[in-house]
């Protein structure tokens, strides 16, 4: 999977900016990317501080571009553009103060074309990564929300991999029916980025009306709304998880479904279920979880878990840059 993305990047040189340029995990991943040569990392921070952090971490960042907010020659252009983009919502003083923060600066750096992608969140919260993206880069046409999903994968014991996508596990707390449709569309799009042909299952504690309640109705209605859009991949629900993945259970609970028993793209009713679900798969099921991977933005911007390690930063940088 990653090898295919690396080949894409070798053929299409791209720059990825890291707003947290002094973080040891970022520095280790950036040094590796620089050495391997298929993706150009850019670090945001005071040059002396970044170099001191790299020395402390034992990382060779020689040749990696470091961008200092305080000396960046087009800083005033950034402020002016933010004032324009936030017209009526933020004055110049507020925009200038925001642009002095590396999460906003890095996002505008992408917005203005100095880099192709951004990866943040090693120290910033998800909200502090997504908010600048929504304010400056904004959603793609036709999208009203940003959503997230996780790729989970593990060896299948036959020389291949089991791969699934799960959304939304990090952004939308209590999505409504229409938001669930967008989440499913974004998760399916991300699945295809990884070579997974999506079979989308809307999950619940009910299968095809076996249970009752507002949450069941929400998942059932979201399923119907997405089906009405006639996507070029199968969609069905509402399903309990066993009916979504087990052919035997599916034959009893949802016979004739094109998705039941074969689902690989799972849509959860809320962030509680999604976050718990992917972490159960990760901690008890032996799956590696990659993400959160954001969908719906006008540029490739992704959020790291604050508990990430350098390997995860490296993989997410490849995924983010290759998803343009």
C-alpha positions as CSV (number, residue, x, y, z in Angstrom):
1,X,0.0,0.0,0.0
2,X,2.6,2.5,1.0
3,X,4.9,1.4,-1.8
4,X,2.3,2.4,-4.3
5,X,1.9,5.8,-2.7
6,X,5.7,6.3,-2.7
7,X,5.8,5.6,-6.4
8,X,3.1,8.2,-6.9
9,X,5.2,10.7,-5.0
10,X,8.4,9.8,-6.9
11,X,6.6,10.7,-10.1
12,X,4.9,13.8,-8.7
13,X,7.3,15.7,-6.4
14,X,5.4,17.3,-3.5
15,X,6.2,19.4,-0.4
16,X,4.6,18.7,3.0
17,X,4.7,21.2,5.8
18,X,5.0,20.2,9.5
19,X,3.8,23.0,11.8
20,X,5.4,21.4,14.9
21,X,9.0,21.6,13.7
22,X,10.7,21.1,17.0
23,X,8.8,17.9,18.0
24,X,11.2,14.9,18.1
25,X,8.8,12.6,16.3
26,X,8.3,15.1,13.5
27,X,12.1,15.6,13.2
28,X,12.7,11.8,13.0
29,X,10.1,11.4,10.3
30,X,11.3,14.4,8.4
31,X,14.9,13.3,8.5
32,X,13.8,9.9,7.1
33,X,11.7,11.5,4.3
34,X,14.6,13.7,3.4
35,X,17.0,10.8,3.2
36,X,14.6,8.7,1.1
37,X,14.0,11.6,-1.3
38,X,10.5,11.0,-2.6
39,X,8.8,13.7,-0.5
40,X,10.1,17.1,0.6
41,X,9.5,18.0,4.2
42,X,9.3,21.6,5.4
43,X,9.6,22.4,9.1
44,X,7.9,25.5,10.8
45,X,9.9,27.0,13.7
46,X,12.7,29.3,14.7
47,X,15.7,27.9,13.0
48,X,17.9,27.8,16.0
49,X,15.2,26.1,18.1
50,X,14.6,23.5,15.4
51,X,18.3,22.7,15.0
52,X,18.7,22.5,18.8
53,X,15.8,20.1,19.0
54,X,17.2,18.0,16.2
55,X,20.6,17.8,17.8
56,X,19.0,16.8,21.1
57,X,17.0,14.1,19.3
58,X,20.0,12.8,17.4
59,X,18.4,13.6,14.0
60,X,20.3,14.8,10.9
61,X,18.1,17.5,9.3
62,X,20.8,19.0,7.2
63,X,19.2,20.3,3.9
64,X,15.7,20.4,5.3
65,X,14.0,23.7,4.8
66,X,13.0,25.5,8.0
67,X,10.4,28.3,7.8
68,X,10.5,30.9,10.6
69,X,7.2,32.8,11.0
70,X,9.0,35.8,12.3
71,X,11.2,36.2,9.2
72,X,9.0,34.8,6.5
73,X,9.1,37.4,3.6
74,X,5.4,37.0,2.6
75,X,4.0,37.1,6.1
76,X,2.1,40.4,5.4
77,X,0.5,38.8,2.3
78,X,-0.7,35.9,4.5
79,X,-2.3,38.3,7.0
80,X,-4.0,40.2,4.2
81,X,-5.4,37.1,2.7
82,X,-6.7,35.9,6.1
83,X,-8.4,39.2,6.6
84,X,-10.1,38.8,3.2
85,X,-11.1,35.2,4.0
86,X,-12.4,36.0,7.5
87,X,-14.1,39.3,6.5
88,X,-16.7,40.3,9.0
89,X,-15.5,37.6,11.4
90,X,-12.0,38.6,12.4
91,X,-10.3,41.9,12.3
92,X,-6.7,42.5,11.2
93,X,-5.3,42.3,14.7
94,X,-6.9,39.0,15.3
95,X,-5.8,37.6,12.0
96,X,-2.2,38.7,12.6
97,X,-2.3,37.1,16.1
98,X,-3.6,33.8,14.6
99,X,-1.0,33.9,11.8
100,X,1.7,34.0,14.4
101,X,0.6,30.5,15.5
102,X,2.2,27.7,13.5
103,X,-1.0,25.8,12.9
104,X,-2.5,28.8,11.2
105,X,0.7,29.7,9.5
106,X,1.2,26.2,8.1
107,X,-2.3,26.1,6.8
108,X,-2.0,29.4,5.0
109,X,1.4,28.1,3.7
110,X,-0.6,25.4,1.9
111,X,-3.4,27.7,0.9
112,X,-1.0,30.0,-0.9
113,X,0.8,27.2,-2.7
114,X,4.1,27.1,-0.9
115,X,3.5,23.5,0.0
116,X,1.1,20.8,-1.3
117,X,0.0,19.3,2.0
118,X,0.1,19.7,5.8
119,X,0.4,17.2,8.6
120,X,-0.1,18.5,12.2
121,X,-1.5,17.4,15.5
122,X,1.6,15.9,17.2
123,X,1.1,18.6,19.9
124,X,-2.0,20.4,18.7
125,X,-5.5,19.1,19.3
126,X,-7.6,17.8,16.5
127,X,-9.7,21.0,16.8
128,X,-6.6,23.2,16.5
129,X,-5.6,21.4,13.3
130,X,-9.1,21.3,11.7
131,X,-10.2,24.8,12.6
132,X,-7.6,26.7,10.6
133,X,-8.2,24.3,7.6
134,X,-12.0,25.1,7.7
135,X,-11.4,28.8,8.0
136,X,-8.7,29.2,5.4
137,X,-8.7,26.2,3.0
138,X,-12.4,25.4,3.4
139,X,-14.5,22.4,2.3
140,X,-14.5,21.1,-1.2
141,X,-17.5,22.1,-3.4
142,X,-20.5,20.1,-2.4
143,X,-19.2,19.3,1.0
144,X,-20.6,20.9,4.2
145,X,-18.4,19.2,6.8
146,X,-15.0,17.7,7.3
147,X,-15.0,14.1,8.3
148,X,-12.4,11.5,9.3
149,X,-11.8,7.9,9.1
150,X,-9.1,5.3,10.1
151,X,-7.5,2.7,7.9
152,X,-7.0,-0.5,9.9
153,X,-5.0,-3.3,8.4
154,X,-3.2,-6.5,9.4
155,X,-1.6,-9.5,7.6
156,X,-4.1,-12.0,6.4
157,X,-1.8,-15.0,6.9
158,X,-1.7,-15.6,3.1
159,X,0.9,-13.1,2.1
160,X,-1.6,-10.3,1.8
161,X,-3.5,-7.8,4.0
162,X,-6.9,-7.4,5.5
163,X,-7.8,-3.7,5.1
164,X,-10.9,-1.8,6.3
165,X,-11.9,1.9,6.7
166,X,-13.9,3.2,9.7
167,X,-15.6,6.6,10.0
168,X,-16.2,8.9,11.7
169,X,-13.9,8.2,14.6
170,X,-12.4,11.6,15.4
171,X,-14.3,14.7,14.2
172,X,-18.1,14.7,14.2
173,X,-19.5,13.9,17.6
174,X,-23.2,13.4,16.9
175,X,-23.7,13.4,13.2
176,X,-27.2,13.7,11.7
177,X,-28.5,11.7,8.8
178,X,-27.1,14.1,6.1
179,X,-23.7,14.4,7.9
180,X,-23.6,10.6,8.0
181,X,-24.0,10.5,4.2
182,X,-21.0,12.8,3.8
183,X,-19.0,10.8,6.3
184,X,-19.8,7.6,4.2
185,X,-18.9,9.3,1.0
186,X,-15.6,10.6,2.4
187,X,-14.7,7.2,4.0
188,X,-15.5,5.4,0.7
189,X,-13.3,7.9,-1.2
190,X,-10.5,7.3,1.3
191,X,-10.9,3.5,1.0
192,X,-10.3,3.8,-2.8
193,X,-7.2,5.8,-2.1
194,X,-5.8,2.7,-0.4
195,X,-7.0,0.3,-3.2
196,X,-10.1,-0.9,-1.3
197,X,-13.2,-1.1,-3.4
198,X,-15.7,0.1,-0.9
199,X,-18.7,-1.9,0.4
200,X,-20.3,0.5,2.8
201,X,-22.2,-0.7,5.9
202,X,-24.1,1.7,8.2
203,X,-23.7,0.2,11.7
204,X,-26.1,0.0,14.5
205,X,-27.3,-2.3,17.4
206,X,-30.0,-3.3,14.9
207,X,-30.1,-5.2,11.7
208,X,-32.8,-4.3,9.2
209,X,-35.3,-3.3,11.8
210,X,-34.6,-5.9,14.4
211,X,-34.2,-3.1,17.0
212,X,-36.0,0.1,17.6
213,X,-35.0,3.6,18.5
214,X,-33.9,7.0,17.2
215,X,-30.3,5.8,16.5
216,X,-31.6,2.9,14.5
217,X,-33.9,5.3,12.5
218,X,-31.0,7.6,11.9
219,X,-28.8,4.9,10.4
220,X,-31.6,3.4,8.3
221,X,-32.5,6.8,6.9
222,X,-28.9,7.7,6.2
223,X,-28.5,4.5,4.3
224,X,-31.5,5.3,2.1
225,X,-30.3,8.8,1.5
226,X,-26.9,7.6,0.2
227,X,-28.5,4.8,-1.8
228,X,-30.7,7.5,-3.5
229,X,-27.6,9.3,-4.7
230,X,-26.7,6.1,-6.6
231,X,-23.0,5.9,-5.7
232,X,-20.8,3.5,-7.8
233,X,-20.3,1.2,-4.8
234,X,-22.7,-0.9,-2.8
235,X,-24.3,0.6,0.3
236,X,-26.6,-1.1,2.8
237,X,-27.7,-1.0,6.5
238,X,-28.6,-0.7,9.2
239,X,-26.4,-3.6,10.3
240,X,-25.1,-5.0,13.5
241,X,-21.3,-5.5,13.1
242,X,-21.6,-9.3,12.9
243,X,-24.1,-9.1,10.1
244,X,-21.8,-6.7,8.3
245,X,-18.7,-8.9,8.3
246,X,-19.8,-12.6,8.8
247,X,-21.3,-14.3,5.8
248,X,-23.0,-16.9,8.0
249,X,-24.7,-14.3,10.1
250,X,-25.5,-12.2,7.1
251,X,-27.3,-15.2,5.5
252,X,-29.6,-15.3,8.5
253,X,-30.1,-11.6,9.2
254,X,-29.8,-9.9,5.8
255,X,-30.1,-12.4,3.0
256,X,-29.6,-11.1,-0.5
257,X,-27.7,-8.0,0.6
258,X,-24.8,-6.9,-1.6
259,X,-22.9,-5.7,1.5
260,X,-23.9,-7.9,4.5
261,X,-21.1,-10.3,5.3
262,X,-18.7,-8.6,2.9
263,X,-18.5,-5.0,4.3
264,X,-15.1,-3.3,4.4
265,X,-16.1,0.4,4.9
266,X,-17.9,0.9,8.2
267,X,-19.9,4.0,9.2
268,X,-20.6,4.4,12.9
269,X,-23.6,6.3,14.4
270,X,-21.5,8.6,16.5
271,X,-17.9,9.4,17.6
272,X,-18.3,7.2,20.8
273,X,-18.9,4.1,18.7
274,X,-16.3,5.0,16.1
275,X,-13.5,5.8,18.5
276,X,-14.2,2.7,20.6
277,X,-14.5,0.5,17.6
278,X,-11.2,1.3,15.9
279,X,-9.3,1.1,19.2
280,X,-10.8,-2.3,20.0
281,X,-9.7,-3.5,16.6
282,X,-6.2,-2.0,17.2
283,X,-5.7,-3.2,20.8
284,X,-7.4,-6.6,20.7
285,X,-7.6,-7.5,17.1
286,X,-4.0,-6.9,16.1
287,X,-4.8,-4.3,13.5
288,X,-2.5,-1.3,12.8
289,X,-4.6,1.9,12.8
290,X,-3.6,4.7,10.5
291,X,-5.3,8.1,10.9
292,X,-7.4,10.0,11.5
293,X,-7.5,10.7,7.7
294,X,-9.5,13.8,6.9
295,X,-12.0,14.1,4.0
296,X,-13.9,17.0,2.6
297,X,-11.1,19.7,2.6
298,X,-9.9,21.6,-0.5
299,X,-6.3,20.5,0.2
300,X,-4.5,17.5,1.7
301,X,-4.4,18.3,5.4
302,X,-4.3,15.6,8.1
303,X,-4.3,15.3,11.9
304,X,-2.0,13.2,14.0
305,X,-2.8,11.6,17.3
306,X,-0.9,13.3,20.0
307,X,0.2,9.8,21.1
308,X,1.7,9.1,17.7
309,X,5.3,7.8,17.2
310,X,7.7,8.7,14.4
311,X,6.7,5.7,12.3
312,X,3.1,6.9,12.3
313,X,4.2,10.4,11.4
314,X,6.2,9.0,8.5
315,X,3.3,6.9,7.2
316,X,0.7,9.7,7.6
317,X,3.0,12.1,5.7
318,X,3.1,9.7,2.7
319,X,-0.7,9.2,2.9
320,X,-1.4,12.9,3.2
321,X,0.9,14.0,0.3
322,X,-0.2,11.1,-2.0
323,X,-3.9,11.9,-1.5
324,X,-3.8,15.2,-3.4
